[in-house]
């Protein structure tokens, strides 16, 4: 009986994805993309793929966020459009 | 990122967290056979610890763990370790990565397979950690190129 938790996770997943697409501040976009990755890892955990969830949490929510922030640090912080 | 952070909170948090992350990375690598984890995840965790130290303390602190020059070299060394373990079975008459046939005295074939898979995991972990740290270094660029 974990479907209420999964429903909440799916809603949060869509919300973080839309937020990272819509927000103009690139730092905020990378942070919401990290949150998306973490919720994605929790969903993979809920369907039993522990190894995939571990990889997603470590790579997506851990290291790639740092790489995005370093890339923003090397360029400008706001998107041009 | 390039020099030591001025915030005491950042420096102390990195100093406290980095050893714990590194120890957990070693746990993940060495228990990869029979629990979630393995070479790739452990290597990424190890790289996360290195990058955390570089974020808080700058390159001057981080180079005591792994230098800028050592990144690609260690990456190549990890891949070569993987290839050498695979070729050990290949050269002694078996299929690639079929370690039960390698004539090492004192090991039963099943034990030998387990130990060789552990060596492969260590090679993968070294390669992934070194290459991801090298990607961070290259992204940040050197002191004089901007």
Backbone of each chain as ProteinMPNN parsed JSONL, in Angstrom:
{"seq_chain_A": "XXXXXXXXXXXXXXXXXXXXXXXXXXXXXXXXXXXXXXXXXXXXXXXXXXXXXXXXXXXXXXXXXXXXXXXXXXXXXXXXX", "coords_chain_A": {"N_chain_A": [[0.84, -1.215, 0.0], [1.705, 1.358, -1.005], [0.87, 3.279, -2.731], [-0.205, 5.96, -2.292], [2.084, 7.414, -1.523], [3.662, 7.107, -3.793], [2.08, 8.449, -5.644], [2.207, 11.099, -4.697], [4.947, 11.439, -5.105], [5.115, 11.265, -7.916], [3.682, 13.572, -8.629], [5.307, 15.559, -7.517], [7.568, 15.076, -9.024], [6.773, 15.859, -11.649], [6.253, 18.533, -11.107], [8.796, 19.539, -10.313], [10.207, 19.11, -12.679], [8.846, 20.808, -14.495], [9.332, 23.232, -13.199], [12.125, 23.451, -13.403], [12.329, 23.77, -16.106], [10.992, 26.15, -16.579], [12.002, 28.237, -15.027], [13.935, 31.264, -14.93], [16.359, 31.861, -13.784], [19.431, 30.386, -13.882], [20.854, 29.062, -11.902], [18.869, 28.389, -10.045], [17.449, 26.715, -11.728], [19.216, 24.557, -12.063], [19.279, 23.604, -9.468], [16.61, 22.788, -9.069], [16.557, 20.807, -10.985], [18.286, 18.984, -9.84], [16.71, 18.281, -7.646], [14.624, 17.063, -9.044], [16.01, 14.829, -9.985], [16.507, 13.506, -7.613], [13.926, 12.862, -6.709], [13.239, 11.195, -8.774], [15.004, 9.105, -8.261], [13.899, 8.19, -5.859], [11.465, 7.212, -6.827], [12.342, 5.131, -8.48], [13.358, 3.531, -6.494], [10.989, 2.821, -5.255], [9.84, 1.089, -7.08], [11.465, -1.044, -6.844], [14.006, -1.15, -7.995], [16.808, -1.035, -6.775], [19.522, -0.714, -7.282], [19.634, 0.903, -9.589], [18.367, 3.133, -8.551], [20.205, 3.935, -6.643], [22.397, 4.634, -8.267], [21.24, 6.737, -9.7], [20.703, 8.568, -7.63], [23.277, 9.106, -6.69], [24.712, 10.018, -8.96], [22.954, 11.782, -10.419], [21.762, 13.456, -8.431], [23.933, 14.112, -6.948], [26.639, 14.577, -8.163], [26.348, 15.666, -10.751], [24.896, 17.968, -10.376], [26.787, 19.616, -9.157], [28.522, 19.891, -11.339], [26.884, 21.31, -13.147], [26.634, 23.69, -11.712], [29.252, 24.592, -11.631], [29.618, 25.011, -14.366], [27.811, 27.126, -14.74], [29.046, 29.014, -13.147], [31.263, 29.513, -14.695], [30.15, 30.821, -16.832], [27.432, 33.015, -17.584], [24.828, 33.966, -15.249], [22.109, 34.188, -15.763], [19.563, 33.178, -18.129], [19.438, 33.958, -21.665], [17.095, 34.357, -23.125]], "CA_chain_A": [[0.0, 0.0, 0.0], [2.543, 2.576, -1.066], [0.499, 4.135, -3.873], [-0.313, 7.405, -2.023], [3.423, 8.014, -1.535], [4.106, 7.185, -5.189], [1.31, 9.52, -6.308], [2.825, 12.363, -4.3], [6.258, 11.537, -5.754], [4.916, 11.593, -9.339], [3.286, 14.985, -8.732], [6.495, 16.375, -7.247], [8.465, 14.88, -10.177], [6.324, 16.725, -12.744], [6.406, 19.931, -10.696], [10.206, 19.951, -10.365], [10.615, 19.171, -14.075], [8.306, 22.045, -15.074], [10.016, 24.37, -12.586], [13.477, 23.614, -13.947], [12.225, 24.26, -17.481], [10.394, 27.479, -16.707], [12.641, 29.302, -14.251], [14.92, 31.963, -15.751], [17.643, 31.844, -13.094], [20.006, 29.079, -14.198], [21.234, 28.397, -10.649], [17.645, 27.769, -9.535], [17.097, 25.61, -12.636], [20.04, 23.38, -11.777], [18.883, 23.053, -8.165], [15.367, 22.038, -9.239], [16.872, 19.591, -11.742], [18.819, 18.056, -8.838], [15.553, 17.767, -6.901], [13.975, 16.118, -9.977], [16.802, 13.607, -10.012], [16.349, 12.813, -6.337], [12.581, 12.27, -6.695], [13.331, 10.088, -9.73], [15.657, 8.009, -7.552], [12.937, 7.624, -4.903], [10.486, 6.428, -7.585], [12.988, 3.885, -8.868], [13.423, 2.723, -5.269], [9.656, 2.307, -4.94], [9.519, -0.044, -7.949], [12.342, -2.153, -6.522], [15.296, -1.113, -8.677], [17.641, -0.349, -5.782], [20.815, -0.354, -7.867], [19.408, 2.054, -10.458], [18.058, 4.278, -7.703], [21.466, 4.361, -6.03], [23.17, 5.347, -9.284], [20.569, 8.004, -10.009], [20.878, 9.483, -6.505], [24.679, 9.522, -6.566], [25.15, 10.773, -10.128], [22.062, 12.884, -10.769], [21.542, 14.405, -7.355], [25.173, 14.449, -6.267], [27.809, 15.127, -8.852], [26.001, 16.441, -11.941], [24.513, 19.294, -9.897], [28.027, 20.386, -8.977], [29.041, 20.224, -12.664], [26.051, 22.396, -13.678], [26.911, 24.954, -11.009], [30.568, 25.054, -12.101], [29.431, 25.552, -15.712], [27.188, 28.449, -14.604], [30.088, 29.877, -12.591], [32.174, 29.893, -15.781], [29.443, 31.635, -17.83], [26.591, 33.978, -16.886], [23.908, 33.274, -14.369], [20.719, 34.219, -16.25], [19.433, 32.807, -19.531], [19.343, 35.151, -22.505], [15.749, 34.586, -23.683]], "C_chain_A": [[0.867, 1.254, 0.0], [2.063, 3.536, -2.135], [0.263, 5.596, -3.507], [1.043, 8.097, -2.058], [3.913, 8.172, -2.97], [3.374, 8.283, -5.947], [1.901, 10.884, -5.983], [4.166, 12.546, -5.011], [6.117, 11.882, -7.234], [4.552, 13.059, -9.521], [4.502, 15.886, -8.526], [7.478, 16.288, -8.412], [8.09, 15.829, -11.307], [6.537, 18.193, -12.372], [7.861, 20.386, -10.78], [10.696, 20.024, -11.806], [10.127, 20.455, -14.723], [9.031, 23.26, -14.509], [11.401, 24.562, -13.191], [13.431, 24.056, -15.403], [11.845, 25.727, -17.522], [11.22, 28.58, -16.06], [13.766, 29.932, -15.073], [16.308, 31.981, -15.116], [18.263, 30.456, -13.241], [20.449, 28.323, -12.948], [20.027, 27.69, -10.043], [17.232, 26.596, -10.404], [17.922, 24.372, -12.326], [19.671, 22.77, -10.437], [17.584, 22.266, -8.294], [15.587, 20.773, -10.058], [17.485, 18.54, -10.814], [17.692, 17.446, -8.011], [14.774, 16.77, -7.741], [14.69, 14.775, -9.956], [16.593, 12.798, -8.734], [14.977, 12.15, -6.248], [12.53, 11.078, -7.638], [13.968, 8.875, -9.056], [14.696, 7.369, -6.558], [11.893, 6.776, -5.617], [11.073, 5.103, -8.04], [13.12, 2.954, -7.668], [12.071, 2.083, -4.985], [9.244, 1.175, -5.875], [10.544, -1.171, -7.8], [13.694, -2.17, -7.191], [16.287, -0.347, -7.805], [18.952, 0.124, -6.4], [20.696, 0.875, -8.767], [19.144, 3.304, -9.638], [19.323, 4.831, -7.061], [22.302, 5.162, -7.027], [22.558, 6.708, -9.579], [20.788, 9.024, -8.887], [22.305, 10.003, -6.459], [25.084, 10.426, -7.724], [24.271, 12.008, -10.322], [21.933, 13.917, -9.678], [22.841, 14.822, -6.689], [26.138, 15.225, -7.111], [27.431, 16.031, -10.021], [25.54, 17.853, -11.556], [25.717, 20.197, -9.704], [28.58, 20.818, -10.337], [28.236, 21.36, -13.294], [26.439, 23.722, -13.043], [28.272, 25.498, -11.422], [30.442, 25.657, -13.501], [28.791, 26.94, -15.658], [28.198, 29.459, -14.074], [31.034, 30.363, -13.686], [31.493, 30.779, -16.807], [28.631, 32.694, -17.097], [25.43, 33.264, -16.229], [22.484, 33.245, -14.918], [20.674, 33.83, -17.718], [19.104, 34.034, -20.373], [17.913, 35.408, -22.972], [14.756, 35.063, -22.628]], "O_chain_A": [[0.769, 2.096, 0.892], [2.752, 4.511, -2.436], [0.514, 6.448, -4.359], [1.161, 9.218, -2.551], [4.491, 9.195, -3.339], [3.961, 8.967, -6.786], [2.077, 11.723, -6.867], [4.495, 13.642, -5.464], [6.888, 12.683, -7.762], [5.039, 13.718, -10.44], [4.704, 16.851, -9.263], [8.138, 17.269, -8.757], [8.946, 16.518, -11.862], [6.949, 18.999, -13.207], [8.14, 21.485, -11.259], [11.506, 20.889, -12.14], [10.887, 21.127, -15.42], [9.318, 24.209, -15.238], [11.813, 25.69, -13.462], [14.388, 24.655, -15.893], [12.31, 26.471, -18.386], [11.155, 29.733, -16.486], [14.463, 29.243, -15.817], [17.315, 32.101, -15.815], [17.694, 29.466, -12.781], [20.426, 27.092, -12.925], [20.126, 26.551, -9.586], [16.724, 25.595, -9.899], [17.396, 23.259, -12.325], [19.738, 21.552, -10.273], [17.453, 21.194, -7.703], [14.892, 19.776, -9.859], [17.238, 17.345, -10.978], [17.707, 16.252, -7.711], [14.313, 15.749, -7.229], [14.056, 13.72, -9.915], [16.512, 11.57, -8.766], [14.861, 11.02, -5.774], [11.871, 10.078, -7.356], [13.522, 7.745, -9.258], [14.67, 6.146, -6.42], [11.471, 5.743, -5.097], [10.402, 4.072, -7.998], [13.007, 1.735, -7.804], [12.003, 0.942, -4.53], [8.384, 0.371, -5.514], [10.499, -2.148, -8.548], [14.467, -3.106, -6.986], [16.575, 0.825, -8.05], [19.438, 1.212, -6.093], [21.537, 1.773, -8.722], [19.621, 4.391, -9.965], [19.492, 6.045, -6.948], [22.844, 6.217, -6.698], [23.268, 7.707, -9.693], [21.03, 10.201, -9.154], [22.532, 11.189, -6.222], [25.713, 11.464, -7.521], [24.767, 13.133, -10.383], [21.985, 15.118, -9.944], [22.856, 15.794, -5.934], [26.435, 16.386, -6.829], [28.094, 17.038, -10.27], [25.757, 18.81, -12.299], [25.684, 21.382, -10.038], [29.046, 21.946, -10.494], [28.807, 22.266, -13.901], [26.559, 24.741, -13.722], [28.446, 26.71, -11.552], [31.065, 26.674, -13.804], [29.165, 27.829, -16.423], [28.209, 30.615, -14.494], [31.545, 31.481, -13.622], [32.18, 31.436, -17.59], [29.091, 33.226, -16.087], [25.083, 32.136, -16.578], [21.719, 32.349, -14.563], [21.609, 34.104, -18.47], [18.565, 35.021, -19.872], [17.544, 36.561, -23.195], [13.589, 35.297, -22.94]]}, "seq_chain_B": "XXXXXXXXXXXXXXXXXXXXXXXXXXXXXXXXXXXXXXXXXXXXXXXXXXXXXXXXXXXXXXXXXXXXXXXXXXXXXXXXXXXXXXXXXXXXXXXXXXXXXXXXXXXXXXXXXXXXXXXXXXXXXXXXXXXXXXXXXXXXXXXXXX", "coords_chain_B": {"N_chain_B": [[35.741, 28.416, -5.183], [38.171, 28.199, -6.469], [40.048, 29.126, -4.648], [40.517, 28.753, -1.056], [37.459, 28.576, 0.672], [35.834, 31.396, 2.171], [33.971, 31.062, 4.094], [33.423, 29.799, 7.267], [31.616, 27.839, 7.934], [31.223, 26.359, 5.572], [33.792, 25.284, 5.168], [34.189, 23.767, 7.523], [32.036, 21.97, 7.373], [32.636, 20.57, 5.036], [35.03, 19.464, 5.833], [34.167, 17.739, 7.825], [32.386, 16.061, 6.439], [33.667, 14.891, 4.213], [35.541, 12.707, 4.883], [33.678, 10.789, 5.797], [32.105, 10.326, 3.542], [34.036, 9.242, 1.866], [34.715, 6.896, 3.238], [32.254, 5.549, 3.117], [32.12, 5.252, 0.385], [34.171, 3.397, -0.062], [33.046, 1.237, 1.303], [30.811, 0.766, -0.345], [32.078, 0.003, -2.713], [33.462, -2.348, -1.959], [31.463, -4.029, -1.1], [30.022, -4.549, -3.301], [29.396, -6.936, -4.597], [27.264, -8.359, -3.395], [25.32, -6.615, -2.544], [23.378, -3.629, -3.164], [25.137, -1.398, -5.268], [28.604, -1.008, -6.151], [31.412, -0.897, -8.425], [31.051, 1.421, -10.086], [29.188, 3.122, -8.72], [30.489, 3.432, -6.233], [32.843, 4.638, -7.107], [31.838, 7.075, -8.096], [30.907, 8.158, -5.724], [33.328, 8.476, -4.376], [34.54, 10.338, -6.068], [32.753, 12.412, -5.598], [33.415, 13.087, -2.979], [36.056, 14.008, -3.378], [35.536, 16.201, -5.05], [34.011, 17.724, -3.329], [35.899, 18.486, -1.388], [37.527, 20.007, -3.055], [35.739, 22.034, -3.762], [35.344, 23.343, -1.31], [37.903, 23.812, -0.229], [39.496, 24.62, -2.313], [41.875, 24.205, -5.049], [44.391, 24.015, -3.955], [44.107, 22.66, -1.535], [42.818, 20.37, -2.452], [44.643, 19.111, -4.092], [46.217, 17.549, -2.541], [44.835, 15.23, -2.278], [44.237, 14.206, -4.904], [45.979, 14.98, -7.741], [45.826, 17.424, -10.428], [47.17, 16.51, -12.642], [47.208, 13.792, -12.178], [44.675, 12.79, -12.669], [43.725, 11.943, -15.444], [45.716, 9.978, -15.782], [45.281, 8.116, -13.699], [42.744, 7.348, -14.451], [43.247, 5.985, -16.854], [44.813, 3.963, -15.761], [42.972, 2.541, -14.201], [41.242, 1.519, -16.189], [43.081, -0.079, -17.525], [43.638, -1.925, -15.519], [41.2, -3.295, -15.348], [41.192, -4.37, -17.981], [43.47, -5.953, -17.868], [42.813, -7.885, -15.961], [40.701, -9.093, -17.286], [42.097, -10.072, -19.501], [43.795, -11.873, -18.323], [42.374, -14.204, -17.852], [41.804, -14.72, -20.505], [44.289, -15.163, -21.696], [45.149, -17.477, -20.518], [43.788, -19.545, -21.628], [41.033, -19.623, -21.297], [37.672, -18.206, -21.698], [37.111, -14.643, -22.205], [37.206, -12.919, -19.147], [36.575, -15.211, -17.744], [37.252, -16.405, -14.949], [37.635, -18.687, -13.476], [39.396, -20.49, -14.577], [41.963, -19.509, -14.394], [45.216, -20.253, -13.432], [45.873, -19.875, -10.34], [47.634, -20.558, -7.472], [46.237, -22.009, -4.516], [43.615, -21.124, -4.543], [40.237, -21.914, -4.883], [38.158, -22.408, -7.841], [35.68, -20.955, -7.629], [36.181, -19.157, -5.542], [38.232, -17.736, -6.729], [36.935, -16.47, -8.853], [35.298, -14.707, -7.394], [37.222, -13.084, -6.116], [38.539, -11.961, -8.321], [36.481, -10.506, -9.52], [36.181, -8.598, -7.568], [38.61, -7.24, -7.881], [38.186, -6.173, -10.421], [36.058, -4.453, -9.841], [37.382, -2.636, -8.189], [39.149, -1.523, -10.056], [37.31, -0.274, -11.807], [36.222, 1.581, -10.019], [38.452, 3.206, -9.415], [38.964, 4.293, -11.966], [36.543, 5.676, -12.544], [36.342, 7.519, -10.407], [38.706, 9.044, -10.762], [38.388, 10.074, -13.359], [36.03, 11.571, -13.172], [36.782, 13.504, -11.305], [38.746, 14.707, -12.85], [37.153, 15.765, -14.879], [35.781, 17.722, -13.436], [37.973, 19.401, -12.774], [38.751, 20.219, -15.333], [36.476, 21.546, -16.189], [36.436, 23.7, -14.438], [38.724, 24.948, -15.202], [42.073, 26.288, -15.719], [44.174, 28.481, -13.691], [45.049, 30.567, -15.265], [43.743, 30.868, -17.682], [41.638, 32.593, -18.218]], "CA_chain_B": [[36.069, 27.148, -5.824], [39.6, 28.115, -6.807], [40.827, 29.23, -3.419], [39.779, 28.29, 0.106], [36.25, 29.343, 0.936], [35.957, 32.257, 3.342], [32.955, 30.717, 5.082], [33.863, 28.76, 8.204], [30.627, 26.756, 7.912], [31.497, 25.516, 4.404], [35.044, 24.543, 5.363], [34.037, 22.758, 8.578], [31.115, 20.926, 6.912], [33.365, 19.722, 4.087], [36.035, 18.699, 6.568], [33.506, 16.655, 8.526], [31.645, 15.137, 5.572], [34.475, 14.219, 3.194], [36.002, 11.368, 5.286], [32.547, 9.863, 5.897], [31.726, 9.954, 2.175], [35.07, 8.356, 1.316], [34.588, 5.575, 3.876], [31.065, 4.91, 2.564], [32.449, 4.865, -0.988], [34.913, 2.129, 0.008], [32.068, 0.195, 1.669], [29.99, 0.46, -1.524], [32.897, -0.725, -3.683], [33.857, -3.691, -1.527], [30.289, -4.876, -0.9], [29.249, -4.483, -4.529], [28.959, -8.232, -5.109], [26.025, -8.912, -2.866], [24.399, -5.577, -2.083], [23.369, -2.562, -4.168], [26.391, -0.659, -5.325], [29.617, -1.603, -7.009], [32.519, -0.032, -8.796], [30.667, 2.73, -10.613], [28.598, 3.98, -7.683], [31.53, 3.761, -5.273], [33.748, 5.607, -7.72], [31.193, 8.386, -8.141], [30.906, 8.693, -4.359], [34.7, 8.903, -4.09], [34.725, 11.589, -6.802], [31.969, 13.445, -4.917], [34.204, 13.541, -1.835], [37.176, 14.81, -3.882], [35.007, 17.465, -5.55], [33.587, 18.5, -2.154], [37.103, 19.097, -0.813], [37.975, 21.042, -3.976], [34.802, 23.151, -3.677], [35.496, 24.096, -0.066], [39.27, 24.193, 0.075], [40.251, 25.031, -3.486], [42.783, 23.204, -5.595], [45.566, 23.885, -3.087], [43.806, 21.586, -0.591], [42.408, 19.153, -3.14], [45.729, 18.401, -4.774], [46.802, 16.551, -1.655], [44.117, 13.967, -2.492], [44.496, 13.756, -6.271], [46.402, 16.183, -8.448], [45.241, 17.644, -11.744], [47.879, 15.671, -13.604], [46.986, 12.363, -11.907], [43.334, 12.365, -13.039], [43.688, 11.074, -16.627], [46.6, 8.813, -15.631], [44.607, 7.104, -12.884], [41.649, 6.807, -15.246], [43.808, 4.975, -17.75], [45.284, 2.828, -14.961], [41.812, 1.733, -13.832], [40.798, 0.771, -17.37], [44.079, -1.116, -17.794], [43.467, -2.984, -14.517], [40.056, -4.072, -15.844], [41.584, -5.123, -19.175], [44.46, -6.96, -17.5], [42.113, -8.991, -15.297], [39.994, -9.832, -18.333], [43.04, -10.759, -20.381], [44.441, -12.964, -17.591], [41.63, -15.42, -18.189], [41.873, -14.902, -21.949], [45.598, -15.662, -22.095], [45.409, -18.813, -19.974], [43.031, -20.559, -22.327], [39.589, -19.549, -21.105], [37.031, -17.063, -22.334], [37.381, -13.374, -21.541], [36.599, -12.759, -17.821], [36.231, -16.512, -17.162], [38.411, -16.463, -14.067], [37.798, -19.966, -12.795], [40.449, -21.278, -15.199], [43.291, -18.937, -14.202], [45.908, -21.092, -12.448], [46.482, -19.215, -9.187], [47.655, -21.576, -6.415], [45.609, -21.698, -3.242], [42.26, -20.62, -4.682], [39.252, -22.694, -5.632], [37.655, -21.579, -8.945], [34.63, -20.021, -7.214], [36.856, -18.086, -4.789], [39.02, -16.934, -7.657], [35.993, -15.594, -9.551], [34.88, -13.66, -6.474], [38.326, -12.143, -5.89], [38.825, -11.229, -9.554], [35.424, -9.513, -9.705], [36.504, -7.498, -6.652], [39.682, -6.45, -8.505], [37.566, -5.411, -11.504], [35.297, -3.358, -9.232], [38.334, -1.623, -7.731], [39.61, -0.821, -11.254], [36.239, 0.617, -12.263], [36.086, 2.676, -9.06], [39.583, 4.121, -9.603], [38.802, 5.008, -13.225], [35.417, 6.609, -12.477], [36.66, 8.616, -9.487], [39.737, 9.904, -11.334], [37.906, 10.786, -14.536], [35.051, 12.59, -12.785], [37.534, 14.613, -10.715], [39.41, 15.41, -13.953], [36.124, 16.568, -15.558], [35.579, 18.929, -12.608], [39.135, 20.277, -12.928], [38.757, 20.814, -16.662], [35.381, 22.515, -16.248], [36.803, 24.907, -13.706], [39.797, 25.59, -15.95], [43.261, 26.628, -14.936], [44.167, 29.829, -13.116], [45.531, 31.634, -16.15], [43.184, 30.833, -19.027], [40.482, 33.48, -18.442]], "C_chain_B": [[37.563, 27.045, -6.084], [40.476, 28.288, -5.587], [39.934, 28.811, -2.252], [38.598, 29.204, 0.376], [36.438, 30.186, 2.19], [34.981, 31.872, 4.438], [33.44, 29.574, 5.961], [32.922, 27.561, 8.165], [30.926, 25.797, 6.765], [32.725, 24.665, 4.649], [34.866, 23.444, 6.399], [33.111, 21.635, 8.136], [31.826, 19.996, 5.939], [34.377, 18.867, 4.82], [35.423, 17.546, 7.324], [32.921, 15.611, 7.599], [32.554, 14.3, 4.684], [35.004, 12.854, 3.656], [34.877, 10.353, 5.356], [32.14, 9.391, 4.51], [32.754, 8.989, 1.596], [34.978, 6.96, 1.917], [33.383, 4.833, 3.312], [31.313, 4.468, 1.126], [33.214, 3.542, -0.996], [33.989, 0.974, 0.38], [31.266, -0.221, 0.438], [30.794, -0.343, -2.539], [33.1, -2.165, -3.23], [32.677, -4.582, -1.19], [29.431, -4.909, -2.152], [28.782, -5.832, -5.04], [27.541, -8.551, -4.674], [25.14, -7.867, -2.214], [24.384, -4.501, -3.163], [24.642, -1.754, -4.116], [27.353, -1.375, -6.238], [30.636, -0.559, -7.404], [32.076, 1.354, -9.228], [30.137, 3.644, -9.517], [29.636, 4.379, -6.644], [32.504, 4.785, -5.822], [33.143, 6.997, -7.786], [31.15, 8.994, -6.748], [32.289, 9.217, -3.983], [34.989, 10.233, -4.798], [33.942, 12.716, -6.151], [32.731, 13.976, -3.707], [35.369, 14.423, -2.289], [36.689, 16.187, -4.325], [34.555, 18.348, -4.383], [34.784, 19.203, -1.524], [37.604, 20.219, -1.723], [37.063, 22.255, -3.944], [35.089, 24.001, -2.447], [36.913, 24.629, 0.083], [40.073, 24.683, -1.103], [41.222, 23.95, -3.928], [43.982, 22.975, -4.687], [45.35, 22.802, -2.029], [43.544, 20.277, -1.326], [43.552, 18.397, -3.777], [46.459, 17.453, -3.846], [46.093, 15.209, -1.792], [44.424, 13.408, -3.857], [44.834, 15.002, -7.08], [45.74, 16.258, -9.815], [45.871, 16.727, -12.789], [47.517, 14.188, -13.435], [45.64, 11.872, -12.397], [43.288, 11.459, -14.261], [44.574, 9.837, -16.496], [45.933, 7.711, -14.82], [43.419, 6.512, -13.617], [42.127, 5.724, -16.181], [44.257, 3.748, -16.964], [44.124, 1.932, -14.545], [41.315, 0.896, -14.994], [41.767, -0.362, -17.679], [43.981, -2.261, -16.794], [42.318, -3.901, -14.915], [40.503, -4.96, -17.003], [42.564, -6.226, -18.815], [43.791, -8.146, -16.824], [41.323, -9.799, -16.316], [40.942, -10.659, -19.162], [43.737, -11.903, -19.665], [43.724, -14.27, -17.859], [41.756, -15.749, -19.67], [43.175, -15.596, -22.337], [45.893, -17.052, -21.557], [44.439, -19.829, -20.536], [41.534, -20.501, -22.16], [38.979, -18.439, -21.935], [37.404, -15.801, -21.584], [36.559, -13.309, -20.256], [36.134, -14.088, -17.212], [37.354, -16.9, -16.195], [38.617, -17.795, -13.398], [38.966, -20.766, -13.327], [41.852, -20.756, -14.893], [44.027, -19.732, -13.136], [46.613, -20.267, -11.37], [46.47, -20.222, -8.045], [46.947, -21.102, -5.158], [44.196, -21.179, -3.335], [41.411, -21.65, -5.411], [38.69, -21.814, -6.749], [36.6, -20.563, -8.518], [35.221, -18.854, -6.434], [37.585, -17.143, -5.731], [38.118, -15.975, -8.43], [35.594, -14.429, -8.673], [35.969, -12.604, -6.3], [38.59, -11.315, -7.14], [37.743, -10.183, -9.84], [35.671, -8.33, -8.787], [37.596, -6.611, -7.248], [39.116, -5.591, -9.632], [36.799, -4.216, -10.945], [36.228, -2.247, -8.766], [38.865, -0.83, -8.923], [38.582, 0.156, -11.766], [36.127, 1.827, -11.336], [37.21, 3.694, -9.231], [39.367, 4.964, -10.861], [37.703, 6.066, -13.119], [35.751, 7.792, -11.579], [37.657, 9.578, -10.116], [39.194, 10.72, -12.495], [36.897, 11.861, -14.146], [35.741, 13.768, -12.112], [38.239, 15.416, -11.806], [38.409, 16.269, -14.728], [35.866, 17.849, -14.77], [36.735, 19.908, -12.794], [39.106, 20.98, -14.28], [37.639, 21.826, -16.817], [35.77, 23.818, -15.583], [37.921, 25.657, -14.423], [40.974, 25.913, -15.064], [43.209, 28.091, -14.512], [44.355, 30.906, -14.188], [44.82, 31.671, -17.496], [41.965, 31.728, -19.203], [40.827, 34.945, -18.247]], "O_chain_B": [[38.159, 25.977, -5.949], [41.535, 27.669, -5.491], [38.746, 28.546, -2.433], [38.708, 30.428, 0.32], [37.098, 29.772, 3.143], [35.133, 32.296, 5.584], [33.82, 28.513, 5.464], [33.347, 26.418, 8.336], [30.893, 24.58, 6.941], [32.717, 23.465, 4.377], [35.328, 22.32, 6.201], [33.348, 20.474, 8.469], [31.65, 18.779, 5.998], [34.573, 17.698, 4.489], [36.045, 16.494, 7.468], [32.943, 14.419, 7.906], [32.261, 13.134, 4.421], [34.924, 11.901, 2.88], [35.075, 9.186, 5.019], [31.862, 8.209, 4.308], [32.393, 8.029, 0.915], [35.138, 5.961, 1.215], [33.46, 3.632, 3.054], [30.791, 3.443, 0.688], [32.949, 2.67, -1.824], [34.119, -0.129, -0.15], [31.061, -1.411, 0.199], [30.264, -1.265, -3.159], [32.932, -3.097, -4.017], [32.86, -5.786, -1.007], [28.251, -5.253, -2.09], [27.853, -5.884, -5.847], [26.712, -8.964, -5.485], [24.285, -8.214, -1.399], [25.287, -4.46, -3.998], [25.162, -1.461, -3.039], [26.959, -2.249, -7.01], [30.72, 0.515, -6.808], [32.649, 2.354, -8.796], [30.567, 4.79, -9.389], [29.67, 5.532, -6.215], [32.941, 5.688, -5.108], [33.836, 7.989, -7.564], [31.332, 10.201, -6.592], [32.414, 10.266, -3.352], [35.598, 11.135, -4.222], [34.401, 13.859, -6.142], [32.701, 15.176, -3.434], [35.649, 15.453, -1.676], [37.316, 17.205, -4.032], [34.696, 19.569, -4.434], [34.699, 20.378, -1.166], [38.053, 21.258, -1.239], [37.532, 23.385, -4.08], [35.081, 25.229, -2.52], [37.103, 25.778, 0.481], [41.211, 25.119, -0.936], [41.372, 22.919, -3.272], [44.532, 21.875, -4.646], [46.293, 22.101, -1.661], [43.982, 19.212, -0.893], [43.463, 17.187, -3.986], [47.246, 16.627, -4.309], [46.664, 14.168, -1.467], [44.831, 12.252, -3.973], [44.067, 15.964, -7.101], [45.167, 15.281, -10.297], [45.198, 16.235, -13.695], [47.516, 13.425, -14.401], [45.449, 10.663, -12.537], [42.858, 10.312, -14.147], [44.244, 8.775, -17.024], [45.995, 6.535, -15.178], [43.103, 5.334, -13.449], [41.502, 4.671, -16.297], [44.106, 2.621, -17.434], [44.258, 0.709, -14.533], [41.001, -0.283, -14.831], [41.355, -1.462, -18.046], [44.204, -3.42, -17.144], [42.432, -5.124, -14.835], [40.229, -6.16, -17.011], [42.507, -7.316, -19.384], [44.159, -9.292, -17.081], [41.269, -11.026, -16.238], [40.648, -11.807, -19.496], [44.228, -12.823, -20.32], [44.351, -15.309, -18.066], [41.809, -16.919, -20.048], [43.188, -16.49, -23.183], [46.777, -17.741, -22.066], [44.286, -20.901, -19.951], [40.817, -21.256, -22.816], [39.647, -17.811, -22.756], [37.94, -15.857, -20.477], [35.364, -13.605, -20.263], [35.367, -14.08, -16.249], [38.282, -17.623, -16.56], [39.671, -18.027, -12.805], [39.49, -21.632, -12.626], [42.832, -21.47, -15.104], [43.512, -19.877, -12.027], [47.809, -19.994, -11.476], [45.399, -20.703, -7.674], [47.046, -19.935, -4.781], [43.612, -20.821, -2.313], [41.823, -22.191, -6.437], [38.733, -20.589, -6.632], [36.616, -19.426, -8.991], [34.824, -17.705, -6.628], [37.564, -15.924, -5.56], [38.474, -14.816, -8.644], [35.551, -13.288, -9.133], [35.701, -11.403, -6.33], [38.836, -10.112, -7.049], [38.043, -9.1, -10.343], [35.408, -7.187, -9.161], [37.532, -5.386, -7.144], [39.503, -4.433, -9.794], [36.867, -3.112, -11.486], [35.921, -1.065, -8.92], [39.021, 0.388, -8.836], [38.917, 1.286, -12.123], [35.96, 2.956, -11.796], [36.966, 4.9, -9.198], [39.555, 6.181, -10.844], [37.89, 7.206, -13.542], [35.48, 8.938, -11.936], [37.487, 10.794, -10.022], [39.49, 11.908, -12.618], [36.901, 12.948, -14.724], [35.34, 14.914, -12.317], [38.33, 16.641, -11.722], [38.748, 17.361, -15.185], [35.745, 18.929, -15.349], [36.512, 21.109, -12.952], [39.395, 22.172, -14.378], [37.807, 22.845, -17.487], [35.477, 24.902, -16.089], [38.051, 26.871, -14.267], [40.901, 25.828, -13.838], [42.32, 28.84, -14.919], [43.872, 32.028, -14.033], [45.232, 32.423, -18.379], [41.303, 31.646, -20.237], [39.963, 35.808, -18.399]]}, "name": "protein", "num_of_chains": 2, "seq": "XXXXXXXXXXXXXXXXXXXXXXXXXXXXXXXXXXXXXXXXXXXXXXXXXXXXXXXXXXXXXXXXXXXXXXXXXXXXXXXXXXXXXXXXXXXXXXXXXXXXXXXXXXXXXXXXXXXXXXXXXXXXXXXXXXXXXXXXXXXXXXXXXXXXXXXXXXXXXXXXXXXXXXXXXXXXXXXXXXXXXXXXXXXXXXXXXXXXXXXXXXXXXXXXXXXXXXXXXXXXXXXXXXX"}
